[in-house]
Amino acid sequence: MFGYKAQIIILFLASLLTACAGTKTGNEGRYQIAQDLAPDRLPLAQEMIDPTPIYEPPSRGGNRDYRVLGKDYKVLKSIEGFVEHGIASWYGKKFHGHLTSNGETYNMFDMSAAHKNLPLPTYVKVTNLDNGKQAVVRVNDRGPFHPGRIIDLSYAAAYKLGVTASGTANVKIEALHSSAGIYIAVESHQDAAVLNAKSPAIAALYQLPTKVKKADVNYQLIAGPIANHDEAEKLVSTLHNSGYQNAKIINSARN
């Protein structure tokens, strides 16, 4: 028989799993794991670098009003002045590798999140009101549909914010607009997975946010923003010497 303390520990661990489980609804049968779980490793430092808000056109998927569990949800037309307070939860291994609502592949080590009403994608600053920690995440998914929760964080984002220990947290979320600055197109490739594999290393090496975005028929790995042109030119030269011969400055991530 388990002792009293052992029973308390088991109940506590079960509550943590429940906190991050069941936040997505519909098509539950397509997931190989019935109960959501944390990954087998902690996020790396470069995986928790805040993404810099850059201009992105609305995704083709996930931006129409929709209905879940008999409730209607409307997608916001504007993020101007958007601020919200409520409970954050997180989602992890169960959903890793599956499609998000806007058609991207969910990676629990990306700084991403799910929200019921914000346009996809939207960048938001999340403040954990329980401990004061902050992070920026890119919203590319829908949810959480658990009562009382306003945002579902990726595992990396939740870990950075100190949410994984408790399962949920009181948070404030604020929509962010695109940042001004100089960006560098590091490399182009027809396969986004190739660039996604290189993105964390570039971010860690040069201590800059990186992003893979669609550009015409190919994808681009973009680094930035960089404050001044001289620094950007030096980085381009360094990238050329490191084998990225096609690295170039772009005035904005809109390009």
N, C-alpha and C positions, 0 to 999 in steps of 0.2 A: 504493500500500500504506500502511496505517496504521503510524505509528511505535509503538514500545513503550509510550510514555506514553499515547498516544491509546487503545491497546487496554486499558490498565489503567483509564482513565476510563470507557470503555464498559462494561467488566465491572462496575465499581463501581455505575454507574447502573442496570444491569440487576438487580443484587442488591437495590437499594432497591425497585425495582418488584416483584420477586418477594416481598419481605418483606411487602408489603401486599396481594398478589394471592392469589386462590384460597382465601381464608379462609372464604368461604361456599360451601356445596355444595348440590347439588340444584337443578333447574330453571335450570341455567346458560344454557340456550338462550333464556331470556326477557330476558337482558341484551343491550343493543345494543353494548356494548364488551366485547371478549373479555378484554383485560388491564386490570386496575384502574389508575387514574391519579390524580394529584393534580389539584385544580381549577386553573383559569386565573388565580386570584387568591389572595392570602393572606386568612385570616380577619380580620374587623374587630375592634376592641377590644371592642365591645359584644356580639359573638358569642361571646367567650371569657369572659364573666362567669359565674362558677360558679352553677349553679342551686341554689336553696335547697330542701332536702328538705321536701316537703309531703305530707300524707296523700293517697294515691290508692288506691282499691280495686284489687285485682288485675285486670289486663286480661282481657277475655273470651277473647282469643287468646293462645297462646304459653305457657300455664301448665300444660299437661299433660305428663306424661312422654312422651318421644319417642325415635325411633331414626334415626340418621344413619350411613351407610356401615357398616351392620352392627353398630353400637355403640349400646347403650341409655343414655339420659341421664335422670336423675331431677331434677325441679324441687324445690328446697328448700322445706320447709314453713315455715321460720322463718329470718330473717336475724340473729337474736340472736347476737352475738359473732362474726359471720363475718369472717374475715381470711384472705387468700390471697396467696402469693408466687409469682411466675412471670414469664413473658414476655408483654409487650403488643405488639400489632401495630396497624395501622389500616386502615380501608377508606374509599374515597372516591368518585370520579366514576362508576365502573361501577355502583354501587348507589344513587347519588343519584336521588331521585324514585321509587324502588321501595318496596314495602311492607316494613316490618319484621315480625318474627315476631308482634308483638302487634297488627298491623293498622294501625299508624301509617305515615306516609310518611317514609322516611329522608332527612334533610337533613344533608349532610356538614359544614355550618356550625353545627349544633346541638351542644351539649355532651352527647353521648350515647355509648352503647357497646353492645356485644354480649357476652353471657356465656352459658355453657352451662347453668348450673344455678340462678342466682338468679331469684326471682320477678320477673315483669314487671308494673309497673316497680319498680325498686329504685335508690336513690341510693347511690353509692359514692364514697369518697375514694380517688384514685389518687396514689401517690407514686412518682415516677421515682427509683429507687434509684441510678441512674447519675449523676444531676445534682442530686437533692434537690428538684426542682420538684414541685408538687402541684396537683391540680385535682379538682373534683367533677363527676361525670357521672351521667346518668340512663340506666340500662340498660333498653332497650326492644326488644332483638333477641337472637337466638341465634347462637352461634359464639364464638370461631373454632374450626374443626374441624381446623386444622393442628396436628400433634403438638407438644406442649410449650408451647402458648400458652394463656393463661388469659383474656384479654380483648382485644376488638377495639375500638379507639377510633375515634370519628368524626375527620375530618380536623382540625376545629377543636380538639378535645381533644388530639389527638396533637401538633399544632403548639404549643399552650400548654405541653405537657409536654416539648417538645424531642425528640419521638419521630420526627417526619417526616424529620429529617436522617439518622438511622441506620436507619429502617425498623422496628426493634424495640427494646425496652428492658426491663431488669429492673425490675419494679414490685411494689409492695405495694398491695393493694386492701382497703378496709375498708367494710363496709356501714354506712350512716348511717340514723338514725331521723328522723322528722319534727321540724322545729324549732318551738319555741314562739314566739309573737309575734303582732303585729297585721298583718293583710293588708288590701289594698284591692282591691275589684273595680272595675277601671277602666272596663270596657265589656263589654257583652254583644252577641253577634251570632249569627245562625243559621249563618254560614259561618266555620269555623275559620280558613280561609286569610286572611280579612280581618284577623282579630286577630293571626295569626302575622306578617303583614306589618308591623303596628304595634308588635309586642312588642319588637324590638331598639331602636327609637327611644325608647320609654318607658324601657327599661332604661338606655340611655346617658344620657338627659336627667336622670333622677332618681337614677342610680347605685343602682338596686335590681334584684334578680333579678326576672324576670317569667316567667309561665307561662300557657299557654292550656289550660284544662281544660273538660271537659263539665259542664254545669250544667242539669239537666232537659232541655228540648228544644233549648236554645241552648248556646253556648260562652261562657266568661268569660275575659277577660284579667285576670290577678291580679298585683299587685305586692307585694313584701314578702319576709320579715317586717320590721316596723318595731318598734323597741324600746319606744317609749312612745306613749300615746294622743294627747298634744299634737302630736307630730310627724306622726302619722297624720292628724289633723284638718287641720293646715296643708297637707298634701299634697293631701287631698281638695278643699280650697278652691282650691288652685292648679290642680288638674285641672278643676274646674268653670269657672274663668276661662279655661282653655285649650280649652274646648269639650266636655269630657267631663262633661256635665250629670248623668249617672246614676252617676258614681263614688261609691262608698260604702265604709265600713269594714265588714269582716267579722272576727269575732274569731279565726277560724281558717280555713285553706284547706280544712278538711273541709266547711265550709258551702257 
